């Protein structure tokens, strides 16, 4: 990994970037290899925390109601 981080091509293309993670602090992550001159890629975010998107997935993708989600919480499923 140290050799990869020091590779001139990796540095030139800015393939490793540092960002703040809410629990881990500053972390180095792989940048997107896609480079479009008129569309910068600003969508790189830290890894989600455990359960961070659970409710959103249950609601929007699985179409569960708040009552159903609360039932899962009560049963300690989530």
PDB file with SEQRES, HELIX, SHEET and CRYST1 records, atoms N, CA, C and O in Angstrom:
SEQRES   1 A   78  UNK UNK UNK UNK UNK UNK UNK UNK UNK UNK UNK UNK UNK          
SEQRES   2 A   78  UNK UNK UNK UNK UNK UNK UNK UNK UNK UNK UNK UNK UNK          
SEQRES   3 A   78  UNK UNK UNK UNK UNK UNK UNK UNK UNK UNK UNK UNK UNK          
SEQRES   4 A   78  UNK UNK UNK UNK UNK UNK UNK UNK UNK UNK UNK UNK UNK          
SEQRES   5 A   78  UNK UNK UNK UNK UNK UNK UNK UNK UNK UNK UNK UNK UNK          
SEQRES   6 A   78  UNK UNK UNK UNK UNK UNK UNK UNK UNK UNK UNK UNK UNK          
HELIX    1 AA1 UNK A    2  UNK A    6  1                                   5    
HELIX    2 AA2 UNK A    8  UNK A   12  1                                   5    
HELIX    3 AA3 UNK A   54  UNK A   56  1                                   3    
HELIX    4 AA4 UNK A   57  UNK A   61  3                                   5    
HELIX    5 AA5 UNK A   66  UNK A   74  1                                   9    
SHEET    1 AA1 2 UNK A  16  UNK A  21  0                                        
SHEET    2 AA1 2 UNK A  25  UNK A  30 -1                                        
CRYST1    1.000    1.000    1.000  90.00  90.00  90.00 P 1           1          
ATOM      1  N   UNK A   1       0.822  -1.183   0.000  1.00  0.00           N  
ATOM      2  CA  UNK A   1       0.000   0.000   0.000  1.00  0.00           C  
ATOM      3  C   UNK A   1       0.871   1.254   0.000  1.00  0.00           C  
ATOM      4  O   UNK A   1       0.531   2.248  -0.642  1.00  0.00           O  
ATOM      5  N   UNK A   2       1.982   1.209   0.713  1.00  0.00           N  
ATOM      6  CA  UNK A   2       2.855   2.388   0.746  1.00  0.00           C  
ATOM      7  C   UNK A   2       3.384   2.713  -0.643  1.00  0.00           C  
ATOM      8  O   UNK A   2       3.484   3.879  -1.024  1.00  0.00           O  
ATOM      9  N   UNK A   3       3.727   1.654  -1.407  1.00  0.00           N  
ATOM     10  CA  UNK A   3       4.228   1.881  -2.764  1.00  0.00           C  
ATOM     11  C   UNK A   3       3.148   2.492  -3.653  1.00  0.00           C  
ATOM     12  O   UNK A   3       3.428   3.377  -4.461  1.00  0.00           O  
ATOM     13  N   UNK A   4       1.925   2.019  -3.500  1.00  0.00           N  
ATOM     14  CA  UNK A   4       0.817   2.556  -4.298  1.00  0.00           C  
ATOM     15  C   UNK A   4       0.618   4.030  -3.981  1.00  0.00           C  
ATOM     16  O   UNK A   4       0.453   4.846  -4.888  1.00  0.00           O  
ATOM     17  N   UNK A   5       0.633   4.373  -2.702  1.00  0.00           N  
ATOM     18  CA  UNK A   5       0.403   5.763  -2.294  1.00  0.00           C  
ATOM     19  C   UNK A   5       1.485   6.693  -2.823  1.00  0.00           C  
ATOM     20  O   UNK A   5       1.233   7.880  -3.033  1.00  0.00           O  
ATOM     21  N   UNK A   6       2.672   6.174  -3.039  1.00  0.00           N  
ATOM     22  CA  UNK A   6       3.778   6.997  -3.524  1.00  0.00           C  
ATOM     23  C   UNK A   6       3.929   6.983  -5.049  1.00  0.00           C  
ATOM     24  O   UNK A   6       4.763   7.708  -5.591  1.00  0.00           O  
ATOM     25  N   UNK A   7       3.145   6.179  -5.733  1.00  0.00           N  
ATOM     26  CA  UNK A   7       3.238   6.080  -7.188  1.00  0.00           C  
ATOM     27  C   UNK A   7       2.939   7.437  -7.827  1.00  0.00           C  
ATOM     28  O   UNK A   7       1.934   8.063  -7.491  1.00  0.00           O  
ATOM     29  N   UNK A   8       3.793   7.898  -8.739  1.00  0.00           N  
ATOM     30  CA  UNK A   8       3.600   9.214  -9.365  1.00  0.00           C  
ATOM     31  C   UNK A   8       2.259   9.343 -10.100  1.00  0.00           C  
ATOM     32  O   UNK A   8       1.656  10.416 -10.097  1.00  0.00           O  
ATOM     33  N   UNK A   9       1.795   8.270 -10.724  1.00  0.00           N  
ATOM     34  CA  UNK A   9       0.524   8.339 -11.442  1.00  0.00           C  
ATOM     35  C   UNK A   9      -0.661   8.476 -10.479  1.00  0.00           C  
ATOM     36  O   UNK A   9      -1.624   9.191 -10.760  1.00  0.00           O  
ATOM     37  N   UNK A  10      -0.576   7.793  -9.361  1.00  0.00           N  
ATOM     38  CA  UNK A  10      -1.628   7.900  -8.342  1.00  0.00           C  
ATOM     39  C   UNK A  10      -1.688   9.336  -7.823  1.00  0.00           C  
ATOM     40  O   UNK A  10      -2.768   9.904  -7.667  1.00  0.00           O  
ATOM     41  N   UNK A  11      -0.525   9.909  -7.562  1.00  0.00           N  
ATOM     42  CA  UNK A  11      -0.467  11.301  -7.084  1.00  0.00           C  
ATOM     43  C   UNK A  11      -0.954  12.273  -8.154  1.00  0.00           C  
ATOM     44  O   UNK A  11      -1.728  13.185  -7.860  1.00  0.00           O  
ATOM     45  N   UNK A  12      -0.508  12.083  -9.382  1.00  0.00           N  
ATOM     46  CA  UNK A  12      -0.870  12.984 -10.476  1.00  0.00           C  
ATOM     47  C   UNK A  12      -2.378  13.009 -10.697  1.00  0.00           C  
ATOM     48  O   UNK A  12      -2.951  14.074 -10.929  1.00  0.00           O  
ATOM     49  N   UNK A  13      -3.025  11.849 -10.628  1.00  0.00           N  
ATOM     50  CA  UNK A  13      -4.470  11.772 -10.857  1.00  0.00           C  
ATOM     51  C   UNK A  13      -5.289  11.995  -9.581  1.00  0.00           C  
ATOM     52  O   UNK A  13      -6.516  11.898  -9.597  1.00  0.00           O  
ATOM     53  N   UNK A  14      -4.592  12.297  -8.469  1.00  0.00           N  
ATOM     54  CA  UNK A  14      -5.270  12.566  -7.198  1.00  0.00           C  
ATOM     55  C   UNK A  14      -6.207  11.408  -6.826  1.00  0.00           C  
ATOM     56  O   UNK A  14      -7.367  11.614  -6.472  1.00  0.00           O  
ATOM     57  N   UNK A  15      -5.668  10.186  -6.915  1.00  0.00           N  
ATOM     58  CA  UNK A  15      -6.477   8.989  -6.713  1.00  0.00           C  
ATOM     59  C   UNK A  15      -6.715   8.641  -5.239  1.00  0.00           C  
ATOM     60  O   UNK A  15      -7.603   7.846  -4.929  1.00  0.00           O  
ATOM     61  N   UNK A  16      -5.940   9.219  -4.341  1.00  0.00           N  
ATOM     62  CA  UNK A  16      -6.164   9.017  -2.910  1.00  0.00           C  
ATOM     63  C   UNK A  16      -6.456  10.374  -2.296  1.00  0.00           C  
ATOM     64  O   UNK A  16      -5.701  11.327  -2.484  1.00  0.00           O  
ATOM     65  N   UNK A  17      -7.558  10.455  -1.560  1.00  0.00           N  
ATOM     66  CA  UNK A  17      -7.916  11.723  -0.935  1.00  0.00           C  
ATOM     67  C   UNK A  17      -8.155  11.509   0.550  1.00  0.00           C  
ATOM     68  O   UNK A  17      -8.505  10.412   0.986  1.00  0.00           O  
ATOM     69  N   UNK A  18      -7.964  12.561   1.310  1.00  0.00           N  
ATOM     70  CA  UNK A  18      -8.195  12.502   2.745  1.00  0.00           C  
ATOM     71  C   UNK A  18      -9.539  13.158   3.051  1.00  0.00           C  
ATOM     72  O   UNK A  18      -9.873  14.209   2.505  1.00  0.00           O  
ATOM     73  N   UNK A  19     -10.293  12.522   3.927  1.00  0.00           N  
ATOM     74  CA  UNK A  19     -11.577  13.108   4.328  1.00  0.00           C  
ATOM     75  C   UNK A  19     -11.816  12.808   5.797  1.00  0.00           C  
ATOM     76  O   UNK A  19     -11.169  11.942   6.386  1.00  0.00           O  
ATOM     77  N   UNK A  20     -12.752  13.536   6.373  1.00  0.00           N  
ATOM     78  CA  UNK A  20     -13.117  13.324   7.769  1.00  0.00           C  
ATOM     79  C   UNK A  20     -14.234  12.303   7.863  1.00  0.00           C  
ATOM     80  O   UNK A  20     -15.252  12.407   7.178  1.00  0.00           O  
ATOM     81  N   UNK A  21     -14.029  11.312   8.721  1.00  0.00           N  
ATOM     82  CA  UNK A  21     -15.054  10.302   9.002  1.00  0.00           C  
ATOM     83  C   UNK A  21     -15.581  10.604  10.398  1.00  0.00           C  
ATOM     84  O   UNK A  21     -14.794  10.910  11.294  1.00  0.00           O  
ATOM     85  N   UNK A  22     -16.910  10.523  10.607  1.00  0.00           N  
ATOM     86  CA  UNK A  22     -17.473  10.903  11.902  1.00  0.00           C  
ATOM     87  C   UNK A  22     -16.944  10.107  13.097  1.00  0.00           C  
ATOM     88  O   UNK A  22     -16.940  10.626  14.213  1.00  0.00           O  
ATOM     89  N   UNK A  23     -16.505   8.884  12.901  1.00  0.00           N  
ATOM     90  CA  UNK A  23     -15.983   8.079  14.020  1.00  0.00           C  
ATOM     91  C   UNK A  23     -14.482   7.837  13.917  1.00  0.00           C  
ATOM     92  O   UNK A  23     -13.787   7.819  14.933  1.00  0.00           O  
ATOM     93  N   UNK A  24     -13.974   7.652  12.697  1.00  0.00           N  
ATOM     94  CA  UNK A  24     -12.573   7.279  12.513  1.00  0.00           C  
ATOM     95  C   UNK A  24     -11.639   8.478  12.396  1.00  0.00           C  
ATOM     96  O   UNK A  24     -10.419   8.314  12.397  1.00  0.00           O  
ATOM     97  N   UNK A  25     -12.197   9.676  12.296  1.00  0.00           N  
ATOM     98  CA  UNK A  25     -11.354  10.865  12.124  1.00  0.00           C  
ATOM     99  C   UNK A  25     -10.921  10.999  10.673  1.00  0.00           C  
ATOM    100  O   UNK A  25     -11.689  10.698   9.759  1.00  0.00           O  
ATOM    101  N   UNK A  26      -9.700  11.450  10.465  1.00  0.00           N  
ATOM    102  CA  UNK A  26      -9.198  11.623   9.099  1.00  0.00           C  
ATOM    103  C   UNK A  26      -8.821  10.261   8.515  1.00  0.00           C  
ATOM    104  O   UNK A  26      -8.069   9.499   9.122  1.00  0.00           O  
ATOM    105  N   UNK A  27      -9.355   9.970   7.330  1.00  0.00           N  
ATOM    106  CA  UNK A  27      -9.068   8.708   6.652  1.00  0.00           C  
ATOM    107  C   UNK A  27      -8.683   8.995   5.205  1.00  0.00           C  
ATOM    108  O   UNK A  27      -9.084  10.008   4.633  1.00  0.00           O  
ATOM    109  N   UNK A  28      -7.912   8.101   4.629  1.00  0.00           N  
ATOM    110  CA  UNK A  28      -7.539   8.216   3.219  1.00  0.00           C  
ATOM    111  C   UNK A  28      -8.360   7.190   2.454  1.00  0.00           C  
ATOM    112  O   UNK A  28      -8.374   6.007   2.797  1.00  0.00           O  
ATOM    113  N   UNK A  29      -9.043   7.654   1.415  1.00  0.00           N  
ATOM    114  CA  UNK A  29      -9.903   6.786   0.615  1.00  0.00           C  
ATOM    115  C   UNK A  29      -9.561   6.931  -0.861  1.00  0.00           C  
ATOM    116  O   UNK A  29      -8.935   7.908  -1.274  1.00  0.00           O  
ATOM    117  N   UNK A  30      -9.978   5.948  -1.647  1.00  0.00           N  
ATOM    118  CA  UNK A  30      -9.764   5.994  -3.093  1.00  0.00           C  
ATOM    119  C   UNK A  30     -10.716   7.021  -3.709  1.00  0.00           C  
ATOM    120  O   UNK A  30     -11.909   7.034  -3.404  1.00  0.00           O  
ATOM    121  N   UNK A  31     -10.192   7.857  -4.556  1.00  0.00           N  
ATOM    122  CA  UNK A  31     -10.983   8.837  -5.292  1.00  0.00           C  
ATOM    123  C   UNK A  31     -11.560   8.158  -6.534  1.00  0.00           C  
ATOM    124  O   UNK A  31     -11.065   7.115  -6.961  1.00  0.00           O  
ATOM    125  N   UNK A  32     -12.574   8.731  -7.093  1.00  0.00           N  
ATOM    126  CA  UNK A  32     -13.173   8.172  -8.305  1.00  0.00           C  
ATOM    127  C   UNK A  32     -12.188   8.282  -9.474  1.00  0.00           C  
ATOM    128  O   UNK A  32     -11.543   9.318  -9.633  1.00  0.00           O  
ATOM    129  N   UNK A  33     -12.064   7.242 -10.288  1.00  0.00           N  
ATOM    130  CA  UNK A  33     -11.195   7.313 -11.457  1.00  0.00           C  
ATOM    131  C   UNK A  33     -11.843   8.083 -12.607  1.00  0.00           C  
ATOM    132  O   UNK A  33     -11.172   8.398 -13.590  1.00  0.00           O  
ATOM    133  N   UNK A  34     -13.125   8.389 -12.500  1.00  0.00           N  
ATOM    134  CA  UNK A  34     -13.839   9.077 -13.577  1.00  0.00           C  
ATOM    135  C   UNK A  34     -13.518  10.560 -13.525  1.00  0.00           C  
ATOM    136  O   UNK A  34     -13.685  11.203 -12.489  1.00  0.00           O  
ATOM    137  N   UNK A  35     -13.057  11.099 -14.645  1.00  0.00           N  
ATOM    138  CA  UNK A  35     -12.707  12.514 -14.739  1.00  0.00           C  
ATOM    139  C   UNK A  35     -13.448  13.110 -15.925  1.00  0.00           C  
ATOM    140  O   UNK A  35     -13.175  12.767 -17.075  1.00  0.00           O  
ATOM    141  N   UNK A  36     -14.389  14.006 -15.640  1.00  0.00           N  
ATOM    142  CA  UNK A  36     -15.147  14.685 -16.681  1.00  0.00           C  
ATOM    143  C   UNK A  36     -14.886  16.178 -16.540  1.00  0.00           C  
ATOM    144  O   UNK A  36     -15.051  16.733 -15.453  1.00  0.00           O  
ATOM    145  N   UNK A  37     -14.485  16.830 -17.613  1.00  0.00           N  
ATOM    146  CA  UNK A  37     -14.064  18.229 -17.545  1.00  0.00           C  
ATOM    147  C   UNK A  37     -15.171  19.172 -17.085  1.00  0.00           C  
ATOM    148  O   UNK A  37     -14.885  20.169 -16.421  1.00  0.00           O  
ATOM    149  N   UNK A  38     -16.417  18.884 -17.418  1.00  0.00           N  
ATOM    150  CA  UNK A  38     -17.505  19.786 -17.062  1.00  0.00           C  
ATOM    151  C   UNK A  38     -18.370  19.270 -15.917  1.00  0.00           C  
ATOM    152  O   UNK A  38     -19.354  19.909 -15.543  1.00  0.00           O  
ATOM    153  N   UNK A  39     -18.008  18.121 -15.362  1.00  0.00           N  
ATOM    154  CA  UNK A  39     -18.796  17.548 -14.278  1.00  0.00           C  
ATOM    155  C   UNK A  39     -17.877  17.018 -13.187  1.00  0.00           C  
ATOM    156  O   UNK A  39     -17.496  15.848 -13.201  1.00  0.00           O  
ATOM    157  N   UNK A  40     -17.523  17.885 -12.242  1.00  0.00           N  
ATOM    158  CA  UNK A  40     -16.649  17.398 -11.165  1.00  0.00           C  
ATOM    159  C   UNK A  40     -17.371  16.367 -10.303  1.00  0.00           C  
ATOM    160  O   UNK A  40     -18.583  16.449 -10.105  1.00  0.00           O  
ATOM    161  N   UNK A  41     -16.620  15.405  -9.797  1.00  0.00           N  
ATOM    162  CA  UNK A  41     -17.199  14.352  -8.963  1.00  0.00           C  
ATOM    163  C   UNK A  41     -17.084  14.773  -7.503  1.00  0.00           C  
ATOM    164  O   UNK A  41     -16.017  14.656  -6.901  1.00  0.00           O  
ATOM    165  N   UNK A  42     -18.174  15.260  -6.941  1.00  0.00           N  
ATOM    166  CA  UNK A  42     -18.193  15.689  -5.548  1.00  0.00           C  
ATOM    167  C   UNK A  42     -18.955  14.705  -4.673  1.00  0.00           C  
ATOM    168  O   UNK A  42     -19.322  15.039  -3.546  1.00  0.00           O  
ATOM    169  N   UNK A  43     -19.196  13.505  -5.171  1.00  0.00           N  
ATOM    170  CA  UNK A  43     -20.081  12.584  -4.463  1.00  0.00           C  
ATOM    171  C   UNK A  43     -19.368  11.603  -3.538  1.00  0.00           C  
ATOM    172  O   UNK A  43     -20.017  10.711  -2.993  1.00  0.00           O  
ATOM    173  N   UNK A  44     -18.078  11.732  -3.343  1.00  0.00           N  
ATOM    174  CA  UNK A  44     -17.367  10.796  -2.488  1.00  0.00           C  
ATOM    175  C   UNK A  44     -17.609  11.186  -1.036  1.00  0.00           C  
ATOM    176  O   UNK A  44     -17.346  12.318  -0.630  1.00  0.00           O  
ATOM    177  N   UNK A  45     -18.110  10.241  -0.270  1.00  0.00           N  
ATOM    178  CA  UNK A  45     -18.427  10.465   1.135  1.00  0.00           C  
ATOM    179  C   UNK A  45     -17.797   9.366   1.975  1.00  0.00           C  
ATOM    180  O   UNK A  45     -17.438   8.313   1.448  1.00  0.00           O  
ATOM    181  N   UNK A  46     -17.658   9.598   3.265  1.00  0.00           N  
ATOM    182  CA  UNK A  46     -17.122   8.532   4.125  1.00  0.00           C  
ATOM    183  C   UNK A  46     -18.068   7.333   4.155  1.00  0.00           C  
ATOM    184  O   UNK A  46     -19.246   7.451   3.817  1.00  0.00           O  
ATOM    185  N   UNK A  47     -17.551   6.205   4.554  1.00  0.00           N  
ATOM    186  CA  UNK A  47     -18.382   5.008   4.711  1.00  0.00           C  
ATOM    187  C   UNK A  47     -19.489   5.297   5.712  1.00  0.00           C  
ATOM    188  O   UNK A  47     -19.260   5.992   6.701  1.00  0.00           O  
ATOM    189  N   UNK A  48     -20.684   4.774   5.470  1.00  0.00           N  
ATOM    190  CA  UNK A  48     -21.772   5.027   6.423  1.00  0.00           C  
ATOM    191  C   UNK A  48     -21.538   4.292   7.740  1.00  0.00           C  
ATOM    192  O   UNK A  48     -20.888   3.248   7.785  1.00  0.00           O  
ATOM    193  N   UNK A  49     -22.080   4.860   8.794  1.00  0.00           N  
ATOM    194  CA  UNK A  49     -22.019   4.204  10.096  1.00  0.00           C  
ATOM    195  C   UNK A  49     -23.022   3.051  10.120  1.00  0.00           C  
ATOM    196  O   UNK A  49     -23.967   3.029   9.331  1.00  0.00           O  
ATOM    197  N   UNK A  50     -22.818   2.117  11.007  1.00  0.00           N  
ATOM    198  CA  UNK A  50     -23.712   0.976  11.135  1.00  0.00           C  
ATOM    199  C   UNK A  50     -25.129   1.462  11.405  1.00  0.00           C  
ATOM    200  O   UNK A  50     -25.369   2.163  12.388  1.00  0.00           O  
ATOM    201  N   UNK A  51     -26.054   1.100  10.550  1.00  0.00           N  
ATOM    202  CA  UNK A  51     -27.453   1.465  10.712  1.00  0.00           C  
ATOM    203  C   UNK A  51     -27.808   2.872  10.275  1.00  0.00           C  
ATOM    204  O   UNK A  51     -28.954   3.293  10.431  1.00  0.00           O  
ATOM    205  N   UNK A  52     -26.851   3.608   9.732  1.00  0.00           N  
ATOM    206  CA  UNK A  52     -27.090   5.008   9.379  1.00  0.00           C  
ATOM    207  C   UNK A  52     -28.239   5.200   8.400  1.00  0.00           C  
ATOM    208  O   UNK A  52     -28.967   6.188   8.501  1.00  0.00           O  
ATOM    209  N   UNK A  53     -28.420   4.289   7.463  1.00  0.00           N  
ATOM    210  CA  UNK A  53     -29.456   4.439   6.439  1.00  0.00           C  
ATOM    211  C   UNK A  53     -30.583   3.425   6.575  1.00  0.00           C  
ATOM    212  O   UNK A  53     -31.402   3.282   5.668  1.00  0.00           O  
ATOM    213  N   UNK A  54     -30.631   2.724   7.698  1.00  0.00           N  
ATOM    214  CA  UNK A  54     -31.618   1.655   7.869  1.00  0.00           C  
ATOM    215  C   UNK A  54     -33.045   2.152   7.668  1.00  0.00           C  
ATOM    216  O   UNK A  54     -33.801   1.584   6.880  1.00  0.00           O  
ATOM    217  N   UNK A  55     -33.407   3.207   8.376  1.00  0.00           N  
ATOM    218  CA  UNK A  55     -34.789   3.684   8.299  1.00  0.00           C  
ATOM    219  C   UNK A  55     -35.130   4.164   6.891  1.00  0.00           C  
ATOM    220  O   UNK A  55     -36.227   3.908   6.395  1.00  0.00           O  
ATOM    221  N   UNK A  56     -34.206   4.850   6.258  1.00  0.00           N  
ATOM    222  CA  UNK A  56     -34.433   5.335   4.885  1.00  0.00           C  
ATOM    223  C   UNK A  56     -34.664   4.166   3.921  1.00  0.00           C  
ATOM    224  O   UNK A  56     -35.552   4.231   3.071  1.00  0.00           O  
ATOM    225  N   UNK A  57     -33.878   3.111   4.050  1.00  0.00           N  
ATOM    226  CA  UNK A  57     -34.035   1.944   3.183  1.00  0.00           C  
ATOM    227  C   UNK A  57     -35.373   1.262   3.442  1.00  0.00           C  
ATOM    228  O   UNK A  57     -36.083   0.899   2.504  1.00  0.00           O  
ATOM    229  N   UNK A  58     -35.712   1.091   4.712  1.00  0.00           N  
ATOM    230  CA  UNK A  58     -36.973   0.430   5.037  1.00  0.00           C  
ATOM    231  C   UNK A  58     -38.174   1.226   4.519  1.00  0.00           C  
ATOM    232  O   UNK A  58     -39.138   0.653   4.012  1.00  0.00           O  
ATOM    233  N   UNK A  59     -38.103   2.553   4.654  1.00  0.00           N  
ATOM    234  CA  UNK A  59     -39.212   3.400   4.194  1.00  0.00           C  
ATOM    235  C   UNK A  59     -39.293   3.495   2.675  1.00  0.00           C  
ATOM    236  O   UNK A  59     -40.331   3.211   2.078  1.00  0.00           O  
ATOM    237  N   UNK A  60     -38.182   3.897   2.058  1.00  0.00           N  
ATOM    238  CA  UNK A  60     -38.220   4.245   0.637  1.00  0.00           C  
ATOM    239  C   UNK A  60     -38.103   3.055  -0.295  1.00  0.00           C  
ATOM    240  O   UNK A  60     -38.713   3.043  -1.364  1.00  0.00           O  
ATOM    241  N   UNK A  61     -37.340   2.070   0.089  1.00  0.00           N  
ATOM    242  CA  UNK A  61     -37.138   0.934  -0.814  1.00  0.00           C  
ATOM    243  C   UNK A  61     -38.115  -0.200  -0.503  1.00  0.00           C  
ATOM    244  O   UNK A  61     -38.665  -0.822  -1.413  1.00  0.00           O  
ATOM    245  N   UNK A  62     -38.324  -0.459   0.772  1.00  0.00           N  
ATOM    246  CA  UNK A  62     -39.216  -1.559   1.156  1.00  0.00           C  
ATOM    247  C   UNK A  62     -40.627  -1.093   1.478  1.00  0.00           C  
ATOM    248  O   UNK A  62     -41.493  -1.906   1.801  1.00  0.00           O  
ATOM    249  N   UNK A  63     -40.863   0.219   1.390  1.00  0.00           N  
ATOM    250  CA  UNK A  63     -42.193   0.819   1.608  1.00  0.00           C  
ATOM    251  C   UNK A  63     -42.811   0.423   2.947  1.00  0.00           C  
ATOM    252  O   UNK A  63     -44.014   0.173   3.025  1.00  0.00           O  
ATOM    253  N   UNK A  64     -41.999   0.364   3.993  1.00  0.00           N  
ATOM    254  CA  UNK A  64     -42.508   0.037   5.321  1.00  0.00           C  
ATOM    255  C   UNK A  64     -43.023   1.303   5.999  1.00  0.00           C  
ATOM    256  O   UNK A  64     -42.489   2.393   5.790  1.00  0.00           O  
ATOM    257  N   UNK A  65     -44.051   1.149   6.800  1.00  0.00           N  
ATOM    258  CA  UNK A  65     -44.612   2.269   7.554  1.00  0.00           C  
ATOM    259  C   UNK A  65     -43.779   2.510   8.813  1.00  0.00           C  
ATOM    260  O   UNK A  65     -42.962   1.676   9.202  1.00  0.00           O  
ATOM    261  N   UNK A  66     -44.002   3.667   9.440  1.00  0.00           N  
ATOM    262  CA  UNK A  66     -43.306   3.966  10.699  1.00  0.00           C  
ATOM    263  C   UNK A  66     -43.682   2.948  11.770  1.00  0.00           C  
ATOM    264  O   UNK A  66     -42.852   2.580  12.601  1.00  0.00           O  
ATOM    265  N   UNK A  67     -44.920   2.500  11.752  1.00  0.00           N  
ATOM    266  CA  UNK A  67     -45.366   1.509  12.735  1.00  0.00           C  
ATOM    267  C   UNK A  67     -44.613   0.185  12.557  1.00  0.00           C  
ATOM    268  O   UNK A  67     -44.201  -0.441  13.534  1.00  0.00           O  
ATOM    269  N   UNK A  68     -44.442  -0.228  11.310  1.00  0.00           N  
ATOM    270  CA  UNK A  68     -43.704  -1.471  11.041  1.00  0.00           C  
ATOM    271  C   UNK A  68     -42.250  -1.341  11.473  1.00  0.00           C  
ATOM    272  O   UNK A  68     -41.679  -2.264  12.055  1.00  0.00           O  
ATOM    273  N   UNK A  69     -41.659  -0.194  11.184  1.00  0.00           N  
ATOM    274  CA  UNK A  69     -40.259   0.043  11.559  1.00  0.00           C  
ATOM    275  C   UNK A  69     -40.129   0.056  13.080  1.00  0.00           C  
ATOM    276  O   UNK A  69     -39.192  -0.520  13.634  1.00  0.00           O  
ATOM    277  N   UNK A  70     -41.070   0.713  13.751  1.00  0.00           N  
ATOM    278  CA  UNK A  70     -41.049   0.743  15.209  1.00  0.00           C  
ATOM    279  C   UNK A  70     -41.201  -0.670  15.774  1.00  0.00           C  
ATOM    280  O   UNK A  70     -40.580  -1.001  16.783  1.00  0.00           O  
ATOM    281  N   UNK A  71     -42.022  -1.504  15.133  1.00  0.00           N  
ATOM    282  CA  UNK A  71     -42.165  -2.896  15.553  1.00  0.00           C  
ATOM    283  C   UNK A  71     -40.850  -3.644  15.459  1.00  0.00           C  
ATOM    284  O   UNK A  71     -40.529  -4.447  16.335  1.00  0.00           O  
ATOM    285  N   UNK A  72     -40.093  -3.393  14.415  1.00  0.00           N  
ATOM    286  CA  UNK A  72     -38.766  -4.023  14.284  1.00  0.00           C  
ATOM    287  C   UNK A  72     -37.827  -3.565  15.391  1.00  0.00           C  
ATOM    288  O   UNK A  72     -37.047  -4.352  15.926  1.00  0.00           O  
ATOM    289  N   UNK A  73     -37.913  -2.285  15.724  1.00  0.00           N  
ATOM    290  CA  UNK A  73     -37.081  -1.757  16.824  1.00  0.00           C  
ATOM    291  C   UNK A  73     -37.452  -2.431  18.146  1.00  0.00           C  
ATOM    292  O   UNK A  73     -36.577  -2.838  18.910  1.00  0.00           O  
ATOM    293  N   UNK A  74     -38.742  -2.543  18.404  1.00  0.00           N  
ATOM    294  CA  UNK A  74     -39.201  -3.160  19.661  1.00  0.00           C  
ATOM    295  C   UNK A  74     -38.734  -4.605  19.781  1.00  0.00           C  
ATOM    296  O   UNK A  74     -38.419  -5.075  20.874  1.00  0.00           O  
ATOM    297  N   UNK A  75     -38.691  -5.307  18.645  1.00  0.00           N  
ATOM    298  CA  UNK A  75     -38.242  -6.702  18.641  1.00  0.00           C  
ATOM    299  C   UNK A  75     -36.722  -6.812  18.571  1.00  0.00           C  
ATOM    300  O   UNK A  75     -36.167  -7.911  18.561  1.00  0.00           O  
ATOM    301  N   UNK A  76     -36.047  -5.639  18.521  1.00  0.00           N  
ATOM    302  CA  UNK A  76     -34.582  -5.556  18.429  1.00  0.00           C  
ATOM    303  C   UNK A  76     -34.029  -6.194  17.164  1.00  0.00           C  
ATOM    304  O   UNK A  76     -32.923  -6.732  17.145  1.00  0.00           O  
ATOM    305  N   UNK A  77     -34.847  -6.114  16.093  1.00  0.00           N  
ATOM    306  CA  UNK A  77     -34.389  -6.564  14.776  1.00  0.00           C  
ATOM    307  C   UNK A  77     -33.442  -5.510  14.194  1.00  0.00           C  
ATOM    308  O   UNK A  77     -32.449  -5.823  13.536  1.00  0.00           O  
ATOM    309  N   UNK A  78     -33.789  -4.255  14.463  1.00  0.00           N  
ATOM    310  CA  UNK A  78     -32.930  -3.145  14.034  1.00  0.00           C  
ATOM    311  C   UNK A  78     -32.570  -2.302  15.249  1.00  0.00           C  
ATOM    312  O   UNK A  78     -31.851  -1.311  15.121  1.00  0.00           O  
TER     313      UNK A  78                                                      
END                                                                             
